[in-house]
């Protein structure tokens, strides 16, 4: 719960000093936390600190529709920009340089100190930077902010050539968007196929076929050793020695949790800020949520997730926890990715799996895959099938959520039965009705 300081007035009474809540990170997670605090009746000071000028918003369109100029960001805002002032939420466009937990205050880049009763770390992540020659040349881009997206837009002229480094979510979506903009694309990545590290090589091979059909040149099992050029990037050199001419490059090497401001503090850090199932850190009155939080999940174990749905919900969960209104965070994580006309939906979390049970058709690019460990469903992926697990309550992926939550051993034959299984899935979304999938 948020603490407070008691100040002696000298007349036999105490005043309670309400420094309020400071939220470091004004993205989707931090914005949702601020909104939830107000919705839950918190009336003290809220200070929302971030180094990006935009009001809190969701980043998914930056690699897709916004990059292609198909929509603006208004539909992705947590709240309209004027909501914050109207609801007494102070937005500070600056950076935090230090956190002093004993004195309950943070230091801003200009040297100003901001005190707090409760602190939420929603710092998210920063783009992982390659440690190779030429990475700082003009024309070598990464993508996380609106400004970075605008820079890529300016470079993405029809007929130009781009090298995309990495084919995880950002790299795959950027490659797809650039092709849709008429840009020639070569993708260099270390895995066997796009998204193979997360979804497996079988699914990665399907996605590779999609990208190749759309004209992307794929260079798997390779990496980048240098960017070269006089005043701007002109060539990318791969580890295998291939030289790729280009007009610009986009690096999608993943993100690192933004924890630098915690160096020297007692806040435990290990692949992000370590928190329990209530978003509490190792230090009283300090909480963390979103991309930066390595959180203890009662079902999925300890993990750190870098996706829209978690940032939104974890921020809200942290706010309620700060008000002693929270419950253990048990959300079964999900995410999506749109590439060309194809839709990928995923639910659960599987670092590893013993078997991938497929239903549907890999050849027709319409299937649901179930990631099993010890006979239990840990995660599921749908390509052009299975429904949105957050919206389609009668979809196969919504049913998969129940299987993941229950962690029961399943009957693999029933799980893979495309005819019987799909019919019963669409009609049976209670635990009792899904018993036909459980092993005897």
C-alpha positions as CSV (number, residue, x, y, z in Angstrom):
1,X,0.0,0.0,0.0
2,X,1.1,3.6,-0.6
3,X,2.9,5.0,2.4
4,X,2.8,8.5,3.8
5,X,4.9,10.6,6.1
6,X,3.6,12.0,9.4
7,X,4.9,15.5,10.1
8,X,4.8,16.9,13.7
9,X,2.9,20.3,13.8
10,X,4.1,21.2,17.3
11,X,0.6,21.6,18.8
12,X,0.0,18.0,19.7
13,X,-1.1,16.9,16.3
14,X,0.4,15.4,13.2
15,X,-0.2,16.3,9.6
16,X,0.0,13.6,7.0
17,X,2.3,14.7,4.1
18,X,0.7,13.5,0.9
19,X,3.5,13.5,-1.8
20,X,1.3,11.2,-3.8
21,X,2.3,8.8,-6.5
22,X,5.1,9.2,-9.0
23,X,5.0,7.0,-12.1
24,X,8.2,6.8,-14.1
25,X,7.3,5.9,-17.7
26,X,4.5,7.7,-19.5
27,X,3.7,4.9,-22.0
28,X,0.8,2.5,-22.2
29,X,1.5,1.0,-18.8
30,X,2.1,4.2,-16.9
31,X,-0.9,5.9,-18.5
32,X,-3.2,3.1,-17.6
33,X,-1.9,3.1,-14.0
34,X,-2.6,6.8,-13.7
35,X,-6.1,6.4,-15.1
36,X,-6.8,3.5,-12.8
37,X,-5.7,5.4,-9.7
38,X,-8.2,8.1,-10.5
39,X,-10.9,5.7,-11.4
40,X,-10.4,3.9,-8.1
41,X,-10.9,7.1,-6.1
42,X,-7.3,8.2,-5.4
43,X,-7.4,11.9,-5.0
44,X,-3.8,12.8,-4.0
45,X,-1.0,14.0,-6.3
46,X,-0.1,11.9,-9.4
47,X,3.1,12.8,-11.3
48,X,3.6,11.0,-14.7
49,X,7.1,11.3,-16.0
50,X,8.2,10.4,-19.5
51,X,10.8,11.5,-22.1
52,X,8.4,11.3,-25.1
53,X,6.2,14.3,-25.9
54,X,3.1,12.3,-26.7
55,X,0.4,11.4,-24.3
56,X,0.4,7.7,-23.3
57,X,-0.5,5.5,-26.2
58,X,-0.1,2.0,-27.5
59,X,2.8,1.3,-29.9
60,X,1.5,-1.5,-32.1
61,X,0.6,0.8,-35.1
62,X,4.1,2.2,-35.3
63,X,5.3,-0.9,-37.1
64,X,2.0,-1.4,-39.1
65,X,-0.8,1.0,-39.9
66,X,0.8,4.3,-38.7
67,X,4.1,3.4,-40.5
68,X,2.1,2.9,-43.7
69,X,0.1,6.1,-43.2
70,X,-3.2,4.3,-42.9
71,X,-4.2,5.7,-39.5
72,X,-3.2,8.2,-36.8
73,X,-2.7,7.4,-33.1
74,X,-5.9,8.9,-31.8
75,X,-7.5,5.5,-31.4
76,X,-4.5,4.2,-29.5
77,X,-4.4,6.8,-26.8
78,X,-5.0,5.7,-23.2
79,X,-6.9,9.0,-22.8
80,X,-7.1,12.2,-24.8
81,X,-4.2,14.5,-24.1
82,X,-6.3,17.0,-22.1
83,X,-7.7,14.3,-19.8
84,X,-4.6,14.4,-17.6
85,X,-4.8,18.1,-16.8
86,X,-8.5,17.8,-16.3
87,X,-8.0,15.0,-13.8
88,X,-5.0,16.6,-12.0
89,X,-2.4,14.3,-13.3
90,X,0.9,16.2,-13.8
91,X,2.7,15.2,-17.0
92,X,6.4,16.0,-16.9
93,X,8.3,15.7,-20.2
94,X,11.7,14.9,-18.9
95,X,13.9,12.0,-17.8
96,X,14.5,10.6,-14.3
97,X,18.2,10.2,-13.6
98,X,18.1,8.7,-10.1
99,X,15.8,7.1,-7.5
100,X,16.4,7.5,-3.8
101,X,14.3,5.0,-2.0
102,X,15.3,5.9,1.6
103,X,14.3,9.5,1.1
104,X,11.3,8.6,-1.2
105,X,12.2,10.9,-4.0
106,X,13.4,10.8,-7.7
107,X,15.8,13.2,-9.4
108,X,15.0,14.7,-12.8
109,X,17.5,15.5,-15.5
110,X,17.5,19.1,-14.6
111,X,18.4,18.3,-11.0
112,X,14.9,18.8,-9.5
113,X,13.7,16.3,-6.9
114,X,10.2,15.0,-6.8
115,X,9.0,13.3,-3.6
116,X,6.7,10.3,-3.5
117,X,4.6,8.2,-1.2
118,X,4.3,5.5,-3.8
119,X,6.5,4.9,-6.8
120,X,5.6,2.9,-9.9
121,X,8.3,1.9,-12.3
122,X,6.8,1.6,-15.8
123,X,10.0,2.4,-17.6
124,X,9.5,-0.2,-20.3
125,X,12.5,-1.1,-22.4
126,X,14.9,0.5,-24.8
127,X,16.0,-0.9,-28.2
128,X,18.9,-3.3,-27.9
129,X,21.8,-1.6,-29.8
130,X,24.1,-3.7,-31.9
131,X,27.8,-3.4,-30.9
132,X,29.2,-3.3,-34.4
133,X,30.9,-0.8,-36.7
134,X,28.7,1.8,-38.4
135,X,25.6,1.3,-36.2
136,X,25.5,5.1,-35.6
137,X,25.5,6.0,-39.3
138,X,22.6,8.1,-40.5
139,X,20.0,5.8,-42.2
140,X,20.4,3.0,-39.6
141,X,17.1,3.1,-37.7
142,X,15.5,1.4,-34.8
143,X,11.8,1.6,-33.9
144,X,10.1,2.3,-30.6
145,X,9.1,6.0,-30.6
146,X,6.9,8.1,-32.9
147,X,10.0,10.1,-33.9
148,X,11.8,7.0,-35.0
149,X,8.7,5.9,-36.9
150,X,8.6,9.2,-38.7
151,X,12.3,8.9,-39.6
152,X,11.6,5.5,-41.2
153,X,8.6,6.9,-43.1
154,X,10.8,9.6,-44.6
155,X,13.3,7.1,-45.8
156,X,10.7,4.6,-47.1
157,X,10.4,5.9,-50.6
158,X,8.8,3.6,-53.2
159,X,11.6,1.8,-55.1
160,X,14.2,2.2,-52.3
161,X,15.9,-0.7,-50.8
162,X,16.0,-1.5,-47.0
163,X,17.8,-4.1,-45.0
164,X,15.8,-5.3,-42.0
165,X,18.0,-6.8,-39.2
166,X,16.1,-9.3,-37.1
167,X,12.8,-11.0,-37.9
168,X,11.1,-11.0,-34.5
169,X,7.8,-9.2,-34.1
170,X,9.1,-5.7,-35.0
171,X,11.4,-6.9,-37.8
172,X,8.7,-9.0,-39.4
173,X,6.0,-6.3,-39.2
174,X,8.3,-3.6,-40.5
175,X,9.4,-5.8,-43.4
176,X,5.8,-6.4,-44.2
177,X,4.9,-2.7,-44.0
178,X,7.9,-1.7,-46.1
179,X,6.9,-4.1,-48.8
180,X,3.4,-2.7,-48.8
181,X,4.9,0.7,-49.3
182,X,6.8,-0.5,-52.4
183,X,10.2,-0.8,-50.7
184,X,12.5,-3.6,-51.6
185,X,13.5,-5.6,-48.5
186,X,16.3,-7.9,-47.5
187,X,16.0,-9.4,-44.0
188,X,19.0,-10.8,-42.1
189,X,18.3,-12.8,-39.0
190,X,19.9,-15.5,-36.9
191,X,17.0,-17.9,-36.6
192,X,15.8,-20.5,-39.1
193,X,12.6,-18.5,-39.9
194,X,10.7,-15.4,-38.9
195,X,9.6,-15.6,-35.3
196,X,11.1,-19.1,-35.0
197,X,12.5,-18.4,-31.5
198,X,9.0,-17.7,-30.1
199,X,6.8,-19.9,-32.4
200,X,9.1,-22.7,-33.4
201,X,10.7,-23.6,-36.7
202,X,7.6,-25.3,-38.1
203,X,5.6,-22.1,-37.8
204,X,8.6,-20.0,-38.8
205,X,8.8,-21.9,-42.1
206,X,5.2,-21.0,-42.9
207,X,5.9,-17.3,-42.1
208,X,9.1,-17.5,-44.2
209,X,7.0,-18.7,-47.2
210,X,4.6,-15.8,-46.7
211,X,7.4,-13.2,-46.7
212,X,9.1,-14.7,-49.7
213,X,5.9,-14.7,-51.7
214,X,5.6,-11.0,-50.9
215,X,9.1,-10.3,-52.3
216,X,11.2,-10.2,-49.1
217,X,14.7,-11.7,-49.6
218,X,15.4,-13.7,-46.5
219,X,18.9,-14.5,-45.2
220,X,18.4,-16.8,-42.2
221,X,21.1,-18.3,-40.0
222,X,23.1,-15.1,-40.4
223,X,23.7,-11.8,-38.7
224,X,25.2,-8.4,-39.4
225,X,28.8,-7.6,-38.7
226,X,29.0,-4.0,-39.9
227,X,27.2,-1.1,-41.6
228,X,29.3,0.9,-44.0
229,X,29.0,4.2,-45.9
230,X,30.6,7.6,-46.2
231,X,28.0,10.1,-44.8
232,X,25.1,7.6,-44.6
233,X,24.6,3.9,-44.6
234,X,25.2,2.4,-48.0
235,X,26.0,-1.2,-47.4
236,X,25.3,-3.9,-44.8
237,X,27.9,-6.7,-44.3
238,X,26.7,-9.9,-42.9
239,X,28.6,-12.3,-40.7
240,X,28.8,-14.8,-43.6
241,X,30.4,-12.1,-45.7
242,X,27.5,-11.1,-47.9
243,X,27.5,-7.4,-48.9
244,X,24.1,-5.8,-49.2
245,X,23.6,-2.4,-50.8
246,X,20.8,-0.4,-49.2
247,X,19.2,3.0,-48.9
248,X,18.5,2.5,-45.2
249,X,18.3,-0.2,-42.6
250,X,16.0,-1.0,-39.7
251,X,17.3,-2.9,-36.7
252,X,14.8,-5.0,-34.8
253,X,17.1,-6.6,-32.2
254,X,14.6,-6.6,-29.4
255,X,14.6,-4.5,-26.3
256,X,16.3,-4.4,-22.9
257,X,14.5,-3.5,-19.7
258,X,15.1,0.1,-18.8
259,X,16.6,-0.3,-15.3
260,X,19.6,2.1,-15.3
261,X,18.1,4.5,-12.8
262,X,17.9,1.7,-10.3
263,X,21.7,1.1,-10.1
264,X,22.8,1.6,-6.5
265,X,19.3,1.2,-5.1
266,X,18.1,-1.8,-3.1
267,X,15.5,-2.6,-5.7
268,X,16.1,-6.1,-6.9
269,X,16.9,-6.4,-10.7
270,X,17.2,-9.6,-12.7
271,X,16.1,-9.4,-16.3
272,X,14.0,-6.4,-15.3
273,X,12.6,-5.3,-12.0
274,X,11.8,-8.3,-9.9
275,X,8.2,-8.2,-8.6
276,X,5.8,-10.6,-7.0
277,X,2.2,-11.4,-8.1
278,X,1.0,-8.1,-6.7
279,X,3.6,-5.9,-8.6
280,X,5.6,-5.3,-5.4
281,X,9.3,-4.9,-5.7
282,X,11.8,-5.8,-3.0
283,X,11.5,-2.2,-1.5
284,X,8.4,-1.0,0.3
285,X,6.2,1.6,-1.6
286,X,8.0,0.8,-4.9
287,X,6.1,-1.2,-7.6
288,X,6.8,-2.1,-11.2
289,X,4.7,-3.2,-14.1
290,X,4.8,-3.7,-17.9
291,X,7.8,-4.5,-20.1
292,X,10.2,-3.7,-17.3
293,X,8.7,-6.1,-14.7
294,X,10.0,-9.6,-14.2
295,X,6.8,-10.7,-12.5
296,X,5.8,-13.8,-10.6
297,X,2.8,-15.3,-12.4
298,X,0.8,-17.9,-10.3
299,X,0.2,-20.0,-13.4
300,X,3.0,-19.2,-15.9
301,X,5.8,-18.9,-13.5
302,X,8.3,-16.0,-13.4
303,X,8.5,-14.1,-16.7
304,X,8.9,-10.8,-18.4
305,X,6.5,-9.9,-21.2
306,X,6.9,-7.2,-23.8
307,X,3.4,-6.9,-25.3
308,X,0.5,-4.5,-25.5
309,X,-2.1,-6.5,-23.6
310,X,0.2,-7.0,-20.6
311,X,1.4,-3.4,-20.5
312,X,-2.2,-2.2,-20.3
313,X,-3.4,-4.8,-17.7
314,X,-0.3,-4.9,-15.6
315,X,-0.3,-1.1,-15.2
316,X,-3.9,-1.3,-14.0
317,X,-3.1,-4.2,-11.7
318,X,-0.2,-2.3,-10.2
319,X,-2.4,0.8,-9.5
320,X,-4.9,-1.3,-7.7
321,X,-2.2,-3.0,-5.7
322,X,-0.8,0.4,-4.6
323,X,-4.3,1.1,-3.2
324,X,-4.5,-2.2,-1.4
325,X,-7.4,-3.1,-3.8
326,X,-5.4,-5.6,-5.9
327,X,-5.4,-9.3,-6.4
328,X,-2.7,-11.6,-7.7
329,X,-2.0,-10.9,-11.4
330,X,-3.2,-14.0,-13.2
331,X,-3.8,-12.7,-16.7
332,X,-3.0,-15.4,-19.3
333,X,-0.8,-13.3,-21.6
334,X,-1.8,-12.9,-25.2
335,X,-0.5,-10.9,-28.2
336,X,-1.1,-10.5,-31.9
337,X,0.7,-9.6,-35.0
338,X,-0.6,-8.6,-38.4
339,X,1.6,-9.1,-41.4
340,X,0.2,-8.4,-44.9
341,X,-3.3,-10.0,-44.9
342,X,-2.3,-12.6,-42.3
343,X,-3.2,-12.5,-38.6
344,X,-1.3,-14.2,-35.9
345,X,-2.8,-14.6,-32.4
346,X,-1.0,-16.2,-29.4
347,X,-2.0,-17.0,-25.9
348,X,0.0,-18.3,-23.0
349,X,3.7,-18.5,-22.6
350,X,6.1,-21.3,-23.6
351,X,9.8,-20.9,-23.2
352,X,10.2,-24.5,-24.3
353,X,7.9,-27.3,-25.3
354,X,8.0,-31.1,-25.9
355,X,5.5,-31.1,-28.8
356,X,3.6,-28.8,-31.1
357,X,0.2,-30.3,-31.8
358,X,-1.3,-28.8,-35.0
359,X,-4.9,-28.7,-36.1
360,X,-5.8,-27.1,-39.4
361,X,-3.6,-26.8,-42.4
362,X,0.0,-25.5,-42.6
363,X,-0.2,-25.6,-46.4
364,X,-3.3,-23.4,-46.4
365,X,-1.9,-21.2,-43.7
366,X,-4.9,-21.6,-41.5
367,X,-4.2,-23.5,-38.3
368,X,-4.0,-23.5,-34.5
369,X,-0.9,-25.0,-32.8
370,X,-0.8,-26.1,-29.2
371,X,2.6,-26.0,-27.4
372,X,2.7,-28.9,-24.9
373,X,5.1,-29.6,-22.1
374,X,4.6,-32.8,-20.1
375,X,1.3,-33.3,-21.9
376,X,-0.1,-29.9,-20.7
377,X,-0.9,-27.0,-22.9
378,X,1.4,-24.1,-22.1
379,X,0.6,-21.8,-25.1
380,X,-1.3,-21.8,-28.4
381,X,-0.8,-19.9,-31.7
382,X,-3.3,-19.3,-34.4
383,X,-2.6,-18.2,-38.0
384,X,-5.7,-17.0,-39.7
385,X,-7.7,-19.3,-37.4
386,X,-8.7,-19.6,-33.8
387,X,-10.1,-16.2,-33.2
388,X,-8.9,-13.3,-31.1
389,X,-8.7,-14.8,-27.5
390,X,-9.6,-11.4,-26.1
391,X,-12.7,-10.8,-28.3
392,X,-13.9,-14.1,-29.7
393,X,-15.3,-16.0,-26.7
394,X,-16.2,-19.0,-28.8
395,X,-12.9,-19.3,-30.6
396,X,-10.3,-22.0,-30.2
397,X,-7.7,-19.7,-28.6
398,X,-10.3,-18.6,-26.0
399,X,-10.7,-22.3,-25.2
400,X,-7.0,-22.7,-25.1
401,X,-6.9,-20.2,-22.3
402,X,-8.9,-22.5,-20.1
403,X,-6.6,-25.4,-20.9
404,X,-3.6,-23.3,-20.0
405,X,-5.1,-22.1,-16.8
406,X,-6.1,-25.6,-15.7
407,X,-2.7,-27.2,-16.7
408,X,-4.4,-30.5,-17.1
409,X,-2.9,-33.3,-19.2
410,X,-4.7,-33.3,-22.6
411,X,-5.6,-36.0,-25.1
412,X,-3.4,-35.1,-28.0
413,X,-5.6,-37.0,-30.5
414,X,-8.6,-35.0,-29.5
415,X,-6.7,-31.8,-29.5
416,X,-5.5,-32.4,-33.1
417,X,-8.9,-33.6,-34.4
418,X,-9.7,-30.9,-36.8
419,X,-13.4,-31.9,-37.5
420,X,-14.6,-33.0,-34.1
421,X,-12.3,-30.7,-32.2
422,X,-13.3,-27.4,-34.0
423,X,-17.0,-28.2,-33.7
424,X,-16.8,-28.9,-30.0
425,X,-14.5,-26.0,-29.3
426,X,-17.0,-23.6,-30.8
427,X,-19.7,-24.9,-28.5
428,X,-17.8,-25.8,-25.4
429,X,-16.0,-23.1,-23.5
430,X,-16.5,-24.1,-19.9
431,X,-14.1,-26.3,-18.0
432,X,-16.7,-29.0,-17.6
433,X,-17.5,-29.1,-21.3
434,X,-13.8,-29.2,-22.3
435,X,-13.3,-32.4,-20.3
436,X,-13.3,-34.4,-23.6
437,X,-9.8,-32.9,-24.3
438,X,-8.3,-34.2,-21.0
439,X,-6.4,-37.5,-21.0
440,X,-7.9,-40.3,-19.0
